[in-house]
Amino acid sequence: MKIRKQFYLIASMLVVFSFLGFFVSNKQTKIKASEELSGSYVLEKKTETENQVTFDLKVTDPQQGTVTLKLSDTKEPVLYAEDILENLNSGELEKRVEIKDSGLNQVSITFKDKEGTLVIPIALKVTENNKKISDMLKVLNGEQILSESSVELTYQEVEKEPVPIARASEMISPMAATVVTTWDQFKAALENPDVDVIDVGADFARTATTTASGLGTLARDVTINGNGHTIDFGNNAGYLTLGATSTNKLVVNDLTVKKAGATAIFYSSSNSAIWDITFNNVNTPENNESGVIDATNSTLTLAGNNTMYAKNNTVTILHVFSSNGAVSDINTNQSANTLTVWAIAVNDGNRGGGSINLDNATLKAHSTGSSAVRLRYGGNKFIVTNNSKLVAITDRTTGDAATVRFSTTNPDNEFQISNNSVIDIQHLDGDAPALRLNGDGFITNVSGKSKLNLYNKGSGSASNTANEALNLPGANNTFTIRDADSQVNMIADFGPAVYGGANTSKIDAGPGTEFIARGNTSGAAYGVFNMGSNASVVIDNPIYYDFANTRSGGANIFSLSGSGGTFIANNTDVSVWEKGKSVYVDDPIYDWTLIDFTLTGSNLATISTASDPDFKSLFGAPNNYSRMSGNNARPIVDELRQPTNADKKIYGHVSVPEGVEGIRDAWTDEVDVDVKVKNADGTVAYETLTGDTVGAPGLKIWGETERNGMFEIELPDGKFLKTGQTIEVTAARRQGANSASGKMHESLPEDIQTTVLTVIDVTPPTQAVVSSAVNNAAKQIKGTSDEDGAKVFVKVNGEWLKDSAGNAVTTTVAGGNWTIDLPSYIDKTAQVEVYLKDTTEITPLPSFVLPRTYTVEPDGVAGNLNEVATTYDSYTGYHDAVKGTTDERFDPATLDTVADVIPDAPKLVKGVESSGGSTTSVGDTLTYSLLVSNTKVDSYDWTNVEISDVLAEGLEFDPAKHKVTIDNVEVGTDKYNYNETTRTLTIKVGDLSKPGPKSESDPTIVPKEVRVTFQVNVGQNAVDEDIQNTATAVGYSPQEDPFEVGPIKPDASHVPINVTSNTVGTPGGPPFGILSFVSAPTALDFGIKTESLNGNTVAVNPDVVGDQLVVSDNRGNLQKWTMTATLLSPLSNGDAIFPDALHYVNGESDEVITGLAKPIFVHTNANVGEYNISEEEWVKKDNGFKIELAPGAVNKLGKYQATIQFSLEDTP
């Protein structure tokens, strides 16, 4: 195998560190306990190193007792429970004892067992801050000394040979490699001194469990190329030992590893094993048990992307370096809450100082039940720089097992975060801190726009001394924040933000920086800064600071153990919230701008100096407040609400930055905002209008949810903004409400983030005027409007009126007028709304809700539409267009109810009178009357009315004797017509108007009536017929038939409206038939007769003078009838009278006609009609009248005459 050359680049520096001399005198190496506490307690010295002395406290049969370790005379803290717990070798031992700090340099140890033997290691050391210890270390039971040893330590400085700093290893140049595909091949390659590059060609595992199958010790440079494969190192003995060499290199590329057991996969227990190790894309599965590397005096470079898990200590190393965009995720899944497990540990072997250095790299460390990152023994450097990011998370720990933990009291540790880097440390459960910076002289620096986030979710129960975000127990520590936009956030949900024990520390936030400290203590007298007596906090012209105790009911911001502390604020805003307030909801009670002040005294409760003359009197006692914040930011106007012409006010929003990333709503009266209003033509309407911001509980506008930070500017005189006007925010000023200095934060142009906005039109047109009648005879609706170009639409009973194609019926206002052609007649009593809609299109749409009147209904095109008229009473308005002392709501549509004008309630009343009076007989004249009227109030005319009457058989209309009248005026054939075929008489009445006042003096509304009469004769056919007669009137509606869209057609046909009269019969019932003389002679001339001397003189067969004697019988039953004769004047010549001379001969009957009616003829007609007595009886039967005189009766010649009256009678 060809061996390549190796190249090294080593950076060296001179490190100055301390050398101490020590002297330990054991006055007593073994002392038995007294009778009060049975058992044995022996303090024995174990080791003496150049910087510390260690003891073993050996305990036998402790009987569940408690002892105390104590240094009585040492005033600086050197004896800690945490250091003792750190040195316990077994987790089982932790379970058998409880070790707690019980005072300065005083630790109590309680034993949970009665019997058995325990060995507890104890270490004491001197540092640059604690340069000398001269004391007795005592084991006490109460006041009884059980064991003691003297301690004499003195700190001395010496020089030491240069040592390499933590650095990234140089990658080995490519060369021929040995390919391995099995465990045995892998083992052999590692054991072959000629192999320095190993290529893994397959996944493989160590299956043997013998020690011989282990990998042994590596003592040369080796590169292992995993090529994406996995090596399973098997059980605990499968690790690779890194031998005791001076700066050998191990490079592992693209490999997944896993192993069972506690020993790390890559392991070195030798202090002289100094390795330069590179992991490039090294991964483990989540269920991996063993640590990945345990090399306490070596350097680990993390390159590429690495993800590692272990159930033990995942990475234990002296130096960690990562750069060039590397991303690493290192986890330990240890379930126990322990101080001795970690994801990453540095300087675990007290090598004089380790380091973690991230340079443009990302590192995540996560632990389920221990510290995620631990650095021990002092002199450690944690450097995160050049856009790097560290995320450290611990799921749950208690005590001192912080997520990131500098664990021992050794001094000279550093925590540097610089150049746009981020550290995010989270502690999610338990009472341990998020970050513990143990040791004196600790230097922490956040700079170069970097960010440190500390978050402790805590145990869930508030504490005054636990659950803290930052634990800072040492002395003379400095915590500085430098450079503009650098940030530190310390958040503790159930404890103080900073807990500093009893020692002196300084937190210093410089110009332009951000410092947030928020906590929640259990006691009201404890603060989020719970620090030593001489602690100090300085904020010098920061961009933002915020100190808050969120305890319910409030609690202190500061609580210091003495009165030597200080809080110095220079050139900063100050806002304070009283205890008991919702400090992140309510506005502050006081607010100052850019002042200087100093707090001193117990719990920093005294105002020593203040640049504002009113600060002391208003501020009062600092312990009155739970939150104090300062914000040197300029206001940002980030919203100008889109103005509308329904607005009398201008609204917008102001935010105030809080630090680098935070932002909040402006408080009440915190910011003044100026706006300029111009008209549409560019002229200035209002040069400057000013409004203030409104904070909690917020400003509610237009029905929206209350919002803090809004500003409101009302236009003068209650005016509305006008369409086309422009609104521009010109300035904003932020000033504390209580400031007397006149100082303020004025916005710069870049702080006005709003643009010039134009007032949009959301107001519908003025209500339309409907000038035409809206009724059920209308074909069009007409009106006027003051908005030319507006569209007109109609709703009927809440539904849009549409044409036959389903489109909304519409027209456009032109010249102030409009006409809607209806698609059909509208039903009576329907509600008709006439809407006007403008052509406004709002783009883009504003963030707030536009009025419902801005719509695309009903034509699919956007515009402002009148409000619904039918629900207008419940309409509240929009924005400032509301109903107050005056009604300024948007106009509704014009609402009409369709009037019913159809004359569909005509009336026709028929009557009849008979010339026969109360009865009707053949030959009578019947006079029919027809009273026709339009009875519907407010109707249109019932037009072209004609009355038709179909005459029954037996009623005879004689055109010559019709007597047709209209309103008592006889009319001619131009007004009537008789159709003999149909027997129909039609009379033209004309137009009938609606009812009106009865007279000028009588306003009673009565129908307009027309009276029509006509006459008929009763004919033979009417006899005994039940003649019932009705008339019909027909006129016309104003509605056209058929309907055609458009204006009224003069020649259109119209819908007929009919009415039928009541039915009338003939007076007295069915018409009677009659028995009557049709004609009668005027005389019967017997001629000249000679008187007979021998007998009676007889004269017969007289000549009929005039008409024949004819009887008519048209009775329906044709019963017998009798003709009687009555002698009205006897036969006489003036002198002689012959009362019995006149006879009537009827067959054998010969009746003398006297002054009494005498039946002379009885007859029954065979048929209806006439019977000619003269012909049938007198001529044919030789019956008739005769004169018979007794002889000698005539004594004088001359002309004789008599008068006879004929009568007809029914014969039963």
Secondary structure, DSSP 8 states (H G I E B T S, - for coil): -----------EE--EEEEEEEEEE-S-S--B--SSS-SEEEEEEEEE-SSEEEEEEEEE--TT-EEEEEESS--S----HHHHHHT-S-HHHHHHEEEEEEETTEEEEEE--SSSEEEEEEEEE--SSS-EEEEEEEEEETTEEEEEEEEEEEEEEEE---EE-S-----------EEE-SHHHHHHHHH-TT--EEEE-S-EE----SGGGS--EE-S-EEEEEEEEEEE--SGGG-EEE-S-EEEEEEEEEEEEE--SSS-SEEE--TT-EEEEEEEEEE--TT--S-SEEEEEEEEEEESEEEEEESS-SEEEEEEEEETT-EEEEEE---S--SS-EEEEESTT--S--EEEEES-EEEEEESSSEEEEE-SS--EEEEESS-EEEEEES---TT--SEEE-S--S--EEEE-SS-EEEEEE-SSSS-SEEE-STT-EEEE-SS-EEEEEE--SSS--SSSS-SEE--SSSEEEEE-STT-EEEEEESSS-SEE-TTS-EEEEE-TT-EEEEEE--SSTT--SEEE-TT-EEEEES-SEEEEEE--TT---SEEESSS--EEEEEEEEEEEEETTS-TTTS--SEEEEEEEEEEESGGG-EEEEESSTTHHHHH--GGGEEEEEEE----EEEEE---BTT-SEEEEEEEEEETTTEEEE--TTTEEEEEEEE-TTS-EEEEEEEEEEE-TT-B--TT---BTTEEEEE-GGG----TT-EEEEEEEEE--TT--S---EE--GGGB----EE-B--------EE-S--BTT-SEEEEE-SSTT-EEEEEETTEE-B-TTS-B-EEE-BTTEEEEE-SS---TT-EEEEEEE-----SS--SS---TTEE-TTTTS-EEB-B-STTGGG--EETTEEBSSSB-S--B-EEEE-B------EEEEEEEEETTBTS-BTT-EEEEEEEEEE--TT---EEEEEEEEE--TTEE--GGG---EETTEE--TTTEEEETTTTEEEEEEEEE---EESSSS---EE-EEEEEEEEEEE-GGGTT----B-EEEEEEEEEESS--SSS--TT--EEEEEEE---B--TTSS-B--EEEEEEEEEEE-------SSS-EEEES-EEEEEEEEEEE--SS--EEEEEEEEEEEEESSS-EETT-EEEEETTEEEE--SS-EEEEEE--SSSEEEEHIIIIIISS--EEEEEE-TT---S-S--EEEEEEEEEEE-
